[in-house]
Amino acid sequence: MRRRRWRARPLDEAEAYARCHGERGSDVKLVRLPPRRPRYRSILRTGEQLRRRFEERLNEREAS
């Protein structure tokens, strides 16, 4: 019969950093990044559209 192993609670980022690297010095600072800007759907293409366009450009290059 197996004994249940005791699990510690999950660590937050500061506790994990302190365990791995010791206490945090003043030279390390957590920086929150601004949210990413929205992407324009008209610019994004599907992989298939990109593949077709790439093939067209290769064919144009070979024809020249």
Phi and psi in radians as a Rosetta constraint file:
Dihedral C 1 N 2 CA 2 C 2 CIRCULARHARMONIC -1.564 0.35
Dihedral N 2 CA 2 C 2 N 3 CIRCULARHARMONIC 2.484 0.35
Dihedral C 2 N 3 CA 3 C 3 CIRCULARHARMONIC -1.522 0.35
Dihedral N 3 CA 3 C 3 N 4 CIRCULARHARMONIC 2.535 0.35
Dihedral C 3 N 4 CA 4 C 4 CIRCULARHARMONIC -1.262 0.35
Dihedral N 4 CA 4 C 4 N 5 CIRCULARHARMONIC 2.347 0.35
Dihedral C 4 N 5 CA 5 C 5 CIRCULARHARMONIC -1.507 0.35
Dihedral N 5 CA 5 C 5 N 6 CIRCULARHARMONIC 2.367 0.35
Dihedral C 5 N 6 CA 6 C 6 CIRCULARHARMONIC -1.308 0.35
Dihedral N 6 CA 6 C 6 N 7 CIRCULARHARMONIC 2.304 0.35
Dihedral C 6 N 7 CA 7 C 7 CIRCULARHARMONIC -1.927 0.35
Dihedral N 7 CA 7 C 7 N 8 CIRCULARHARMONIC 2.345 0.35
Dihedral C 7 N 8 CA 8 C 8 CIRCULARHARMONIC -1.321 0.35
Dihedral N 8 CA 8 C 8 N 9 CIRCULARHARMONIC 2.794 0.35
Dihedral C 8 N 9 CA 9 C 9 CIRCULARHARMONIC -1.208 0.35
Dihedral N 9 CA 9 C 9 N 10 CIRCULARHARMONIC 2.723 0.35
Dihedral C 9 N 10 CA 10 C 10 CIRCULARHARMONIC -1.112 0.35
Dihedral N 10 CA 10 C 10 N 11 CIRCULARHARMONIC 2.530 0.35
Dihedral C 10 N 11 CA 11 C 11 CIRCULARHARMONIC -1.593 0.35
Dihedral N 11 CA 11 C 11 N 12 CIRCULARHARMONIC 2.536 0.35
Dihedral C 11 N 12 CA 12 C 12 CIRCULARHARMONIC -1.463 0.35
Dihedral N 12 CA 12 C 12 N 13 CIRCULARHARMONIC 3.075 0.35
Dihedral C 12 N 13 CA 13 C 13 CIRCULARHARMONIC -1.066 0.35
Dihedral N 13 CA 13 C 13 N 14 CIRCULARHARMONIC -0.739 0.35
Dihedral C 13 N 14 CA 14 C 14 CIRCULARHARMONIC -1.129 0.35
Dihedral N 14 CA 14 C 14 N 15 CIRCULARHARMONIC -0.730 0.35
Dihedral C 14 N 15 CA 15 C 15 CIRCULARHARMONIC -1.171 0.35
Dihedral N 15 CA 15 C 15 N 16 CIRCULARHARMONIC -0.714 0.35
Dihedral C 15 N 16 CA 16 C 16 CIRCULARHARMONIC -1.119 0.35
Dihedral N 16 CA 16 C 16 N 17 CIRCULARHARMONIC -0.737 0.35
Dihedral C 16 N 17 CA 17 C 17 CIRCULARHARMONIC -1.091 0.35
Dihedral N 17 CA 17 C 17 N 18 CIRCULARHARMONIC -0.773 0.35
Dihedral C 17 N 18 CA 18 C 18 CIRCULARHARMONIC -1.090 0.35
Dihedral N 18 CA 18 C 18 N 19 CIRCULARHARMONIC -0.662 0.35
Dihedral C 18 N 19 CA 19 C 19 CIRCULARHARMONIC -1.193 0.35
Dihedral N 19 CA 19 C 19 N 20 CIRCULARHARMONIC -0.674 0.35
Dihedral C 19 N 20 CA 20 C 20 CIRCULARHARMONIC -1.413 0.35
Dihedral N 20 CA 20 C 20 N 21 CIRCULARHARMONIC -0.692 0.35
Dihedral C 20 N 21 CA 21 C 21 CIRCULARHARMONIC -2.100 0.35
Dihedral N 21 CA 21 C 21 N 22 CIRCULARHARMONIC 0.132 0.35
Dihedral C 21 N 22 CA 22 C 22 CIRCULARHARMONIC 1.436 0.35
Dihedral N 22 CA 22 C 22 N 23 CIRCULARHARMONIC -3.005 0.35
Dihedral C 22 N 23 CA 23 C 23 CIRCULARHARMONIC -1.141 0.35
Dihedral N 23 CA 23 C 23 N 24 CIRCULARHARMONIC 2.545 0.35
Dihedral C 23 N 24 CA 24 C 24 CIRCULARHARMONIC -1.288 0.35
Dihedral N 24 CA 24 C 24 N 25 CIRCULARHARMONIC 2.228 0.35
Dihedral C 24 N 25 CA 25 C 25 CIRCULARHARMONIC -1.486 0.35
Dihedral N 25 CA 25 C 25 N 26 CIRCULARHARMONIC 3.126 0.35
Dihedral C 25 N 26 CA 26 C 26 CIRCULARHARMONIC -1.317 0.35
Dihedral N 26 CA 26 C 26 N 27 CIRCULARHARMONIC -0.230 0.35
Dihedral C 26 N 27 CA 27 C 27 CIRCULARHARMONIC -1.435 0.35
Dihedral N 27 CA 27 C 27 N 28 CIRCULARHARMONIC -0.143 0.35
Dihedral C 27 N 28 CA 28 C 28 CIRCULARHARMONIC -1.895 0.35
Dihedral N 28 CA 28 C 28 N 29 CIRCULARHARMONIC 2.239 0.35
Dihedral C 28 N 29 CA 29 C 29 CIRCULARHARMONIC -2.425 0.35
Dihedral N 29 CA 29 C 29 N 30 CIRCULARHARMONIC 2.298 0.35
Dihedral C 29 N 30 CA 30 C 30 CIRCULARHARMONIC -1.382 0.35
Dihedral N 30 CA 30 C 30 N 31 CIRCULARHARMONIC 2.286 0.35
Dihedral C 30 N 31 CA 31 C 31 CIRCULARHARMONIC -2.087 0.35
Dihedral N 31 CA 31 C 31 N 32 CIRCULARHARMONIC 2.217 0.35
Dihedral C 31 N 32 CA 32 C 32 CIRCULARHARMONIC -1.527 0.35
Dihedral N 32 CA 32 C 32 N 33 CIRCULARHARMONIC 2.186 0.35
Dihedral C 32 N 33 CA 33 C 33 CIRCULARHARMONIC -1.472 0.35
Dihedral N 33 CA 33 C 33 N 34 CIRCULARHARMONIC 2.590 0.35
Dihedral C 33 N 34 CA 34 C 34 CIRCULARHARMONIC -1.179 0.35
Dihedral N 34 CA 34 C 34 N 35 CIRCULARHARMONIC 2.739 0.35
Dihedral C 34 N 35 CA 35 C 35 CIRCULARHARMONIC -1.072 0.35
Dihedral N 35 CA 35 C 35 N 36 CIRCULARHARMONIC 2.603 0.35
Dihedral C 35 N 36 CA 36 C 36 CIRCULARHARMONIC -1.137 0.35
Dihedral N 36 CA 36 C 36 N 37 CIRCULARHARMONIC 2.546 0.35
Dihedral C 36 N 37 CA 37 C 37 CIRCULARHARMONIC -1.265 0.35
Dihedral N 37 CA 37 C 37 N 38 CIRCULARHARMONIC 2.655 0.35
Dihedral C 37 N 38 CA 38 C 38 CIRCULARHARMONIC -1.164 0.35
Dihedral N 38 CA 38 C 38 N 39 CIRCULARHARMONIC 2.524 0.35
Dihedral C 38 N 39 CA 39 C 39 CIRCULARHARMONIC -1.564 0.35
Dihedral N 39 CA 39 C 39 N 40 CIRCULARHARMONIC 2.626 0.35
Dihedral C 39 N 40 CA 40 C 40 CIRCULARHARMONIC -1.557 0.35
Dihedral N 40 CA 40 C 40 N 41 CIRCULARHARMONIC 2.130 0.35
Dihedral C 40 N 41 CA 41 C 41 CIRCULARHARMONIC -1.108 0.35
Dihedral N 41 CA 41 C 41 N 42 CIRCULARHARMONIC -0.536 0.35
Dihedral C 41 N 42 CA 42 C 42 CIRCULARHARMONIC -1.172 0.35
Dihedral N 42 CA 42 C 42 N 43 CIRCULARHARMONIC -0.456 0.35
Dihedral C 42 N 43 CA 43 C 43 CIRCULARHARMONIC -1.429 0.35
Dihedral N 43 CA 43 C 43 N 44 CIRCULARHARMONIC -0.671 0.35
Dihedral C 43 N 44 CA 44 C 44 CIRCULARHARMONIC -1.250 0.35
Dihedral N 44 CA 44 C 44 N 45 CIRCULARHARMONIC 2.454 0.35
Dihedral C 44 N 45 CA 45 C 45 CIRCULARHARMONIC -2.218 0.35
Dihedral N 45 CA 45 C 45 N 46 CIRCULARHARMONIC 2.782 0.35
Dihedral C 45 N 46 CA 46 C 46 CIRCULARHARMONIC -1.337 0.35
Dihedral N 46 CA 46 C 46 N 47 CIRCULARHARMONIC 2.846 0.35
Dihedral C 46 N 47 CA 47 C 47 CIRCULARHARMONIC -1.041 0.35
Dihedral N 47 CA 47 C 47 N 48 CIRCULARHARMONIC -0.644 0.35
Dihedral C 47 N 48 CA 48 C 48 CIRCULARHARMONIC -1.160 0.35
Dihedral N 48 CA 48 C 48 N 49 CIRCULARHARMONIC -0.728 0.35
Dihedral C 48 N 49 CA 49 C 49 CIRCULARHARMONIC -1.109 0.35
Dihedral N 49 CA 49 C 49 N 50 CIRCULARHARMONIC -0.715 0.35
Dihedral C 49 N 50 CA 50 C 50 CIRCULARHARMONIC -1.110 0.35
Dihedral N 50 CA 50 C 50 N 51 CIRCULARHARMONIC -0.737 0.35
Dihedral C 50 N 51 CA 51 C 51 CIRCULARHARMONIC -1.084 0.35
Dihedral N 51 CA 51 C 51 N 52 CIRCULARHARMONIC -0.784 0.35
Dihedral C 51 N 52 CA 52 C 52 CIRCULARHARMONIC -1.084 0.35
Dihedral N 52 CA 52 C 52 N 53 CIRCULARHARMONIC -0.783 0.35
Dihedral C 52 N 53 CA 53 C 53 CIRCULARHARMONIC -1.117 0.35
Dihedral N 53 CA 53 C 53 N 54 CIRCULARHARMONIC -0.683 0.35
Dihedral C 53 N 54 CA 54 C 54 CIRCULARHARMONIC -1.102 0.35
Dihedral N 54 CA 54 C 54 N 55 CIRCULARHARMONIC -0.766 0.35
Dihedral C 54 N 55 CA 55 C 55 CIRCULARHARMONIC -1.085 0.35
Dihedral N 55 CA 55 C 55 N 56 CIRCULARHARMONIC -0.706 0.35
Dihedral C 55 N 56 CA 56 C 56 CIRCULARHARMONIC -1.052 0.35
Dihedral N 56 CA 56 C 56 N 57 CIRCULARHARMONIC -0.773 0.35
Dihedral C 56 N 57 CA 57 C 57 CIRCULARHARMONIC -1.146 0.35
Dihedral N 57 CA 57 C 57 N 58 CIRCULARHARMONIC -0.669 0.35
Dihedral C 57 N 58 CA 58 C 58 CIRCULARHARMONIC -1.121 0.35
Dihedral N 58 CA 58 C 58 N 59 CIRCULARHARMONIC -0.753 0.35
Dihedral C 58 N 59 CA 59 C 59 CIRCULARHARMONIC -1.109 0.35
Dihedral N 59 CA 59 C 59 N 60 CIRCULARHARMONIC -0.684 0.35
Dihedral C 59 N 60 CA 60 C 60 CIRCULARHARMONIC -1.100 0.35
Dihedral N 60 CA 60 C 60 N 61 CIRCULARHARMONIC -0.690 0.35
Dihedral C 60 N 61 CA 61 C 61 CIRCULARHARMONIC -1.151 0.35
Dihedral N 61 CA 61 C 61 N 62 CIRCULARHARMONIC -0.723 0.35
Dihedral C 61 N 62 CA 62 C 62 CIRCULARHARMONIC -1.197 0.35
Dihedral N 62 CA 62 C 62 N 63 CIRCULARHARMONIC -0.589 0.35
Dihedral C 62 N 63 CA 63 C 63 CIRCULARHARMONIC -1.248 0.35
Dihedral N 63 CA 63 C 63 N 64 CIRCULARHARMONIC -0.439 0.35
